[in-house]
Amino acid sequence: MTTTRTPGITVLADGRRFIDKRHLGVRIGLRVGAVTQEHAEERLLTEIARVESDLARKAHARPTFGHCAGRYIEQSRAKRSIGIIRWHVALLQPHIGHLEPQQVHDQTLEPFIKARLTAGASPTTINRSLEVVRTILNRAARSYRDQDGRPYLEGTPPLIAMLSESPRLPYPITWTEQDALFHRPPAHLARMALFGVNTGLRDSNVCGLEWQWEVRVPEVGRSVFVIPPEAFKTKRPHVVVLNDVAWSIIESQRAKHPVWVFPYRGRRIGTMNNTGWQQARRDAGLPLVRVHDLRHSFACRLRAAGVSAEDREVLLGHANHSMAGHYASADVGRLVEQANLILNRGGTQTLLRIADSYRGRSQSAACVPRQEAGGSGSARQVDDSRRVAQDRWISASTAVPQSLGRPGFQGQVIELWRARQDSNPRPPGS
């Protein structure tokens, strides 16, 4: 191997020329063959120009929307909605992932919106994806910076227009609709639905209910479940009070799984809104009923039974913003009694269902109490109907004997749960 007049070009033993040069920190190495020195020099100049062009392009390159979305996902790992965020980003990536942030606006989002509408997505679902776009663009303009301190998106983020929505109104089910619906899904799903309509828990909390959250309350002769803040929407621990039906379901679920209260084939159920639920509501002629409507039904039945707004907030896990509610912790024994009042199958129509009937969407009855004298929904008759007959979904009587003595308070239940958590902490990453 001999050198030539041009640094970086050498001649091999067989007469072929070889380029081996480092330019601006980038190595250029290639065989140019049995060519003249002038041809090898021209090839070297071409490669040097290519390296300089690539470096200049990279120096002025801006991050893409896909890069910004990756940072947003990384920062959102601790959120309970991380799975939904990833899903929306995966939908957006083929359409706008290659664009720079300043290129993302209503016009460049049109192909994505048309594709989602063609796929059958509702405007509400598409708007949730557009909200993710808004969030990423806002962070690109206000938070994300390159090595020189420049924002990924210079200037004000564009206004992303939302689609017009037609939100589905809450649909609290009647007792007749409950009977028609609950016997159609598989048994494990029917138990979950019956538990949801008797506790008001959200879909994710029913599916993710864990045995380690159970706290015995001897004063009321049963347990409650304390959902930790990271697993509940309001970011505060929620005490799940069990009426007679819910308690019977809990008793029937014991020993089925060491972790999950409602397992299926040894695993946690991701959502109740699966093909089994969707098929059941179609067969029952109730295509408008969502899983979250079970929570609305629980709330309506509490109100129909005359349960106070304060107790309804506690049973549903809503935030109480009043100072009186802050100091006056609810009594668990009283909450069990209040939750049992919904087992009375009395009541008339809710205002929501009357409005639906007026709009031609529904003519079935729900659960606002009658105020007429002697009506089946009167507070006196509700109070007299606390002893509930056997529910046909439960293999045994739903009545559970209550222990005498003063029941504990909700705050004491949470303290018991916290003490148990401190003494038996969960392993990191579990």
C-alpha positions as CSV (number, residue, x, y, z in Angstrom):
1,M,0.0,0.0,0.0
2,T,1.5,3.3,-1.1
3,T,0.4,6.9,-0.5
4,T,-0.5,9.4,-3.2
5,R,-0.3,13.1,-3.6
6,T,-3.7,13.5,-2.0
7,P,-4.0,12.7,1.7
8,G,-6.6,9.9,2.2
9,I,-6.1,8.2,-1.1
10,T,-3.8,5.1,-1.2
11,V,-2.9,2.6,-3.8
12,L,-3.2,-1.1,-2.9
13,A,-0.8,-3.8,-4.0
14,D,-3.0,-4.8,-6.9
15,G,-3.1,-1.3,-8.2
16,R,-6.6,-0.4,-7.0
17,R,-7.2,2.9,-5.2
18,F,-8.7,3.1,-1.7
19,I,-10.1,6.2,0.1
20,D,-9.7,6.3,3.9
21,K,-10.2,9.8,5.3
22,R,-11.8,11.5,8.3
23,H,-13.6,14.8,7.5
24,L,-15.3,16.9,10.2
25,G,-15.3,13.9,12.5
26,V,-17.0,11.6,9.9
27,R,-15.0,8.7,8.4
28,I,-15.0,8.2,4.7
29,G,-13.9,4.8,3.6
30,L,-14.5,3.1,0.3
31,R,-12.8,1.2,-2.6
32,V,-12.8,3.1,-5.9
33,G,-11.1,0.4,-7.9
34,A,-8.5,0.6,-10.7
35,V,-9.0,4.2,-11.6
36,T,-6.8,7.2,-12.3
37,Q,-5.7,9.5,-9.5
38,E,-7.9,12.3,-10.9
39,H,-11.0,10.1,-10.8
40,A,-10.2,9.0,-7.2
41,E,-9.8,12.7,-6.2
42,E,-13.2,13.6,-7.8
43,R,-14.8,10.8,-5.8
44,L,-13.2,12.0,-2.6
45,L,-14.5,15.5,-3.2
46,T,-18.0,14.2,-3.8
47,E,-18.0,12.3,-0.6
48,I,-16.7,15.3,1.3
49,A,-19.5,17.4,-0.1
50,R,-22.0,14.8,1.0
51,V,-20.7,14.7,4.5
52,E,-20.8,18.5,4.8
53,S,-24.4,18.6,3.4
54,D,-25.6,15.9,6.0
55,L,-24.0,17.8,8.9
56,A,-25.5,21.1,7.8
57,R,-29.0,19.5,7.4
58,K,-28.7,17.9,10.9
59,A,-27.5,21.2,12.4
60,H,-30.7,22.9,11.2
61,A,-33.1,20.0,11.6
62,R,-36.0,20.4,13.9
63,P,-37.6,17.6,16.0
64,T,-40.6,15.9,14.5
65,F,-44.0,15.5,16.1
66,G,-43.1,11.8,16.6
67,H,-40.1,12.9,18.7
68,C,-42.2,15.2,20.8
69,A,-44.8,12.5,21.3
70,G,-42.1,10.1,22.5
71,R,-41.0,12.6,25.1
72,Y,-44.6,13.1,26.2
73,I,-45.1,9.4,26.6
74,E,-41.9,9.1,28.6
75,Q,-43.1,11.9,30.9
76,S,-46.5,10.3,31.3
77,R,-45.4,6.8,32.4
78,A,-46.7,7.4,36.0
79,K,-50.2,8.4,34.8
80,R,-53.1,5.9,35.0
81,S,-54.0,6.9,31.4
82,I,-50.6,6.0,29.9
83,G,-52.2,3.1,27.9
84,I,-54.8,5.5,26.4
85,I,-52.1,8.1,25.6
86,R,-50.0,5.4,23.8
87,W,-53.1,4.3,21.8
88,H,-53.8,7.9,20.6
89,V,-50.2,8.5,19.7
90,A,-50.1,5.2,17.7
91,L,-53.2,6.4,15.7
92,L,-51.6,9.8,15.0
93,Q,-48.1,8.6,14.1
94,P,-48.7,7.5,10.5
95,H,-50.4,10.8,9.6
96,I,-48.3,13.5,11.4
97,G,-45.4,11.7,13.1
98,H,-42.9,12.8,10.4
99,L,-44.0,16.4,10.5
100,E,-42.2,19.1,12.4
101,P,-44.3,20.7,15.2
102,Q,-44.9,23.9,13.3
103,Q,-46.4,21.9,10.4
104,V,-49.1,20.3,12.5
105,H,-52.4,22.3,12.2
106,D,-56.0,21.8,11.1
107,Q,-55.1,21.2,7.4
108,T,-52.4,18.6,8.1
109,L,-54.8,16.8,10.5
110,E,-57.6,16.5,8.0
111,P,-56.3,13.1,6.6
112,F,-56.2,11.7,10.1
113,I,-59.8,12.9,10.9
114,K,-61.1,11.5,7.6
115,A,-59.4,8.2,8.2
116,R,-60.9,7.9,11.7
117,L,-64.4,8.8,10.6
118,T,-64.1,6.2,7.8
119,A,-63.1,3.6,10.4
120,G,-66.3,4.4,12.3
121,A,-64.8,6.4,15.2
122,S,-67.1,8.9,16.8
123,P,-66.4,12.6,16.9
124,T,-65.9,12.3,20.7
125,T,-63.2,9.7,20.3
126,I,-61.5,11.7,17.6
127,N,-61.5,14.8,19.8
128,R,-59.7,12.9,22.5
129,S,-56.9,12.2,20.0
130,L,-56.9,15.9,19.0
131,E,-56.6,16.8,22.7
132,V,-53.4,14.7,22.8
133,V,-52.1,16.7,19.8
134,R,-52.9,20.0,21.6
135,T,-51.0,18.8,24.7
136,I,-48.0,17.7,22.8
137,L,-47.8,21.0,20.8
138,N,-48.2,23.1,24.0
139,R,-45.3,21.2,25.6
140,A,-43.2,21.5,22.4
141,A,-43.7,25.3,22.6
142,R,-43.4,25.8,26.4
143,S,-41.3,23.0,27.8
144,Y,-39.3,21.0,25.3
145,R,-35.9,22.5,24.3
146,D,-33.0,21.5,22.1
147,Q,-29.3,21.6,23.0
148,D,-29.1,25.3,22.2
149,G,-32.1,26.1,24.4
150,R,-34.5,26.7,21.5
151,P,-38.1,25.5,21.9
152,Y,-39.1,22.6,19.7
153,L,-42.0,24.8,18.5
154,E,-41.2,28.5,18.2
155,G,-44.2,30.8,18.7
156,T,-47.7,30.1,19.9
157,P,-49.1,26.7,19.2
158,P,-51.8,26.6,16.6
159,L,-55.5,26.3,17.6
160,I,-56.7,22.8,16.9
161,A,-60.4,22.9,16.0
162,M,-62.5,20.2,17.7
163,L,-65.3,18.3,16.0
164,S,-68.9,18.9,17.0
165,E,-70.0,16.2,19.5
166,S,-73.3,14.7,20.4
167,P,-72.6,13.3,23.8
168,R,-74.7,10.4,25.0
169,L,-76.8,11.4,28.0
170,P,-76.6,9.2,31.2
171,Y,-79.0,6.3,31.0
172,P,-79.9,5.0,34.5
173,I,-81.5,1.6,34.1
174,T,-84.8,0.6,35.6
175,W,-85.3,-2.6,37.6
176,T,-87.0,-4.2,34.6
177,E,-84.1,-3.3,32.3
178,Q,-81.7,-4.6,34.9
179,D,-83.4,-8.0,35.0
180,A,-83.5,-8.1,31.2
181,L,-79.8,-7.2,30.9
182,F,-78.0,-9.0,33.8
183,H,-79.0,-12.5,33.0
184,R,-77.6,-12.3,29.4
185,P,-73.8,-11.8,29.8
186,P,-71.5,-14.6,31.1
187,A,-71.8,-15.4,34.8
188,H,-68.5,-13.7,35.8
189,L,-69.5,-10.5,33.9
190,A,-73.1,-10.6,35.4
191,R,-71.6,-10.6,38.9
192,M,-69.4,-7.7,38.1
193,A,-72.3,-5.7,36.7
194,L,-74.4,-6.5,39.7
195,F,-71.5,-5.4,42.0
196,G,-71.1,-2.2,40.0
197,V,-74.8,-1.2,40.2
198,N,-74.7,-1.8,44.0
199,T,-71.5,0.1,44.8
200,G,-71.3,2.7,42.1
201,L,-67.7,1.9,41.3
202,R,-66.3,2.8,37.9
203,D,-65.4,0.1,35.4
204,S,-61.6,0.3,36.0
205,N,-62.1,0.0,39.8
206,V,-64.4,-3.0,39.5
207,C,-62.0,-4.8,37.2
208,G,-59.0,-3.8,39.2
209,L,-60.4,-4.5,42.7
210,E,-57.7,-6.3,44.8
211,W,-58.1,-8.4,47.9
212,Q,-55.2,-6.6,49.7
213,W,-57.5,-3.5,49.8
214,E,-60.1,-5.3,52.0
215,V,-60.4,-4.0,55.5
216,R,-62.6,-5.8,58.1
217,V,-65.0,-3.7,60.1
218,P,-66.2,-5.9,63.0
219,E,-68.8,-3.3,64.1
220,V,-70.8,-3.8,61.0
221,G,-70.1,-7.5,60.5
222,R,-68.5,-7.2,57.1
223,S,-65.6,-5.7,55.2
224,V,-65.0,-2.6,53.2
225,F,-62.5,-2.0,50.4
226,V,-60.1,1.0,50.5
227,I,-59.0,1.9,47.0
228,P,-55.7,3.7,47.2
229,P,-55.3,7.2,45.7
230,E,-53.2,6.1,42.8
231,A,-56.0,3.8,41.6
232,F,-59.0,6.2,42.1
233,K,-60.0,9.1,39.9
234,T,-60.1,11.8,42.5
235,K,-56.5,10.9,43.7
236,R,-57.7,10.2,47.3
237,P,-58.4,6.9,49.0
238,H,-62.0,5.8,48.6
239,V,-63.9,3.5,51.0
240,V,-66.1,1.1,49.1
241,V,-69.2,0.5,51.3
242,L,-70.8,-2.9,50.5
243,N,-74.6,-3.3,50.8
244,D,-76.1,-6.7,51.3
245,V,-76.0,-7.7,47.6
246,A,-72.4,-6.4,47.1
247,W,-71.3,-8.2,50.3
248,S,-72.8,-11.5,49.1
249,I,-71.0,-11.2,45.8
250,I,-67.7,-10.6,47.6
251,E,-68.2,-13.7,49.7
252,S,-68.9,-15.7,46.6
253,Q,-65.6,-14.5,45.0
254,R,-63.3,-15.6,47.7
255,A,-60.5,-18.1,46.9
256,K,-60.9,-17.6,43.2
257,H,-57.7,-15.6,42.8
258,P,-55.0,-14.4,45.3
259,V,-54.9,-10.9,44.0
260,W,-58.0,-9.9,41.9
261,V,-61.5,-10.0,43.3
262,F,-63.0,-10.5,39.8
263,P,-60.6,-12.6,37.8
264,Y,-61.4,-14.5,34.5
265,R,-59.3,-17.5,33.6
266,G,-56.7,-16.5,36.2
267,R,-56.2,-13.0,34.9
268,R,-57.4,-9.5,35.6
269,I,-60.2,-8.4,33.3
270,G,-59.2,-5.3,31.4
271,T,-62.8,-3.8,31.0
272,M,-66.4,-4.8,31.5
273,N,-67.1,-3.2,28.1
274,N,-66.1,-6.3,26.1
275,T,-67.9,-8.3,23.5
276,G,-69.9,-10.2,26.2
277,W,-71.3,-6.9,27.6
278,Q,-72.0,-5.5,24.1
279,Q,-73.8,-8.6,22.9
280,A,-75.8,-8.8,26.1
281,R,-77.1,-5.2,25.8
282,R,-78.0,-5.8,22.1
283,D,-79.9,-8.9,23.0
284,A,-81.7,-7.1,25.8
285,G,-82.7,-4.2,23.4
286,L,-80.6,-1.7,25.4
287,P,-77.9,-0.6,22.9
288,L,-77.6,2.8,24.7
289,V,-76.6,1.3,28.1
290,R,-72.9,1.8,28.9
291,V,-71.0,0.3,31.8
292,H,-70.7,3.7,33.4
293,D,-74.6,3.9,33.4
294,L,-74.4,1.4,36.3
295,R,-72.8,4.1,38.3
296,H,-75.6,6.6,37.3
297,S,-78.2,4.0,38.3
298,F,-76.6,3.6,41.7
299,A,-76.6,7.4,42.2
300,C,-80.3,7.7,41.0
301,R,-81.4,4.9,43.4
302,L,-79.6,6.6,46.3
303,R,-81.4,9.8,45.6
304,A,-84.7,8.0,45.1
305,A,-84.2,6.4,48.5
306,G,-83.8,9.8,50.2
307,V,-80.1,9.4,50.9
308,S,-78.6,12.9,51.6
309,A,-76.2,14.6,49.2
310,E,-73.4,14.3,51.7
311,D,-73.8,10.5,52.0
312,R,-74.2,10.2,48.2
313,E,-70.9,12.0,47.8
314,V,-69.1,9.6,50.2
315,L,-70.7,6.5,48.6
316,L,-69.8,7.6,45.1
317,G,-66.3,8.8,46.0
318,H,-66.9,12.4,45.0
319,A,-64.8,15.2,46.5
320,N,-66.6,17.0,49.3
321,H,-65.7,20.7,49.2
322,S,-67.8,21.8,52.2
323,M,-66.1,22.6,55.5
324,A,-68.8,20.7,57.4
325,G,-68.1,17.6,55.3
326,H,-64.3,18.0,55.9
327,Y,-64.8,17.8,59.7
328,A,-67.7,15.4,59.9
329,S,-66.5,12.0,58.7
330,A,-69.2,9.6,57.6
331,D,-70.2,6.6,59.8
332,V,-69.6,3.3,58.1
333,G,-72.6,1.6,59.8
334,R,-74.9,4.4,58.6
335,L,-73.5,4.2,55.1
336,V,-74.2,0.5,54.9
337,E,-77.8,1.2,55.9
338,Q,-78.0,4.0,53.3
339,A,-76.6,1.7,50.6
340,N,-79.1,-1.0,51.5
341,L,-82.0,1.4,50.8
342,I,-81.4,1.1,47.1
343,L,-82.5,-2.6,47.2
344,N,-86.1,-1.5,47.4
345,R,-87.5,-1.8,44.0
346,G,-89.7,1.3,44.2
347,G,-89.7,4.6,42.5
348,T,-90.9,6.4,39.4
349,Q,-89.1,8.0,36.4
350,T,-86.0,10.0,36.7
351,L,-85.9,13.5,35.1
352,L,-83.3,12.2,32.6
353,R,-85.5,9.4,31.4
354,I,-88.5,11.7,31.1
355,A,-86.4,14.0,29.0
356,D,-85.3,11.1,26.9
357,S,-88.9,10.0,26.4
358,Y,-89.8,13.5,25.3
359,R,-87.1,13.3,22.7
360,G,-88.3,10.0,21.5
361,R,-85.3,8.0,22.7
362,S,-86.8,6.1,25.6
363,Q,-90.1,5.5,27.4
364,S,-89.1,3.2,30.2
365,A,-89.1,4.1,33.9
366,A,-86.3,4.7,36.3
367,C,-85.9,5.9,39.9
368,V,-87.2,9.2,41.3
369,P,-89.4,8.7,44.4
370,R,-93.1,9.6,44.3
371,Q,-94.1,12.5,46.4
372,E,-97.8,11.6,46.4
373,A,-99.3,10.2,49.6
374,G,-98.8,6.4,49.8
375,G,-96.6,6.3,46.7
376,S,-94.2,3.4,46.5
377,G,-91.3,5.8,46.4
378,S,-92.2,7.7,49.6
379,A,-89.5,8.1,52.2
380,R,-91.5,6.3,54.8
381,Q,-92.1,3.2,52.7
382,V,-88.4,3.2,51.7
383,D,-87.5,3.3,55.3
384,D,-89.9,0.4,56.1
385,S,-88.4,-1.7,53.3
386,R,-84.9,-2.1,54.6
387,R,-85.2,-5.9,55.0
388,V,-84.7,-7.1,51.5
389,A,-85.8,-10.4,50.0
390,Q,-83.3,-12.8,48.4
391,D,-82.0,-11.5,45.1
392,R,-82.2,-14.1,42.4
393,W,-78.6,-13.4,41.3
394,I,-77.3,-14.4,44.7
395,S,-77.2,-18.1,45.8
396,A,-78.0,-17.2,49.4
397,S,-79.9,-14.5,51.2
398,T,-78.4,-11.1,50.9
399,A,-79.2,-10.2,54.5
400,V,-76.1,-10.1,56.7
401,P,-76.5,-9.9,60.5
402,Q,-75.3,-6.6,61.9
403,S,-73.2,-6.6,65.1
404,L,-74.5,-4.5,68.0
405,G,-72.4,-1.6,69.2
406,R,-71.3,1.6,67.6
407,P,-69.9,1.2,64.1
408,G,-66.5,2.6,63.1
409,F,-66.0,5.8,61.1
410,Q,-64.8,6.1,57.5
411,G,-61.7,7.9,58.7
412,Q,-60.8,5.1,61.1
413,V,-61.2,2.6,58.2
414,I,-58.7,4.5,56.2
415,E,-56.3,4.7,59.1
416,L,-56.5,0.9,59.5
417,W,-55.8,0.4,55.8
418,R,-52.8,2.8,56.0
419,A,-51.4,1.0,59.0
420,R,-51.6,-2.3,57.2
421,Q,-50.0,-0.9,54.1
422,D,-47.1,0.5,56.2
423,S,-46.6,-2.9,57.9
424,N,-46.8,-4.9,54.7
425,P,-45.5,-2.6,51.8
426,R,-45.8,-3.7,48.2
427,P,-42.5,-4.7,46.5
428,P,-41.1,-2.0,44.2
429,G,-42.4,-2.3,40.7
430,S,-45.2,-4.7,41.5
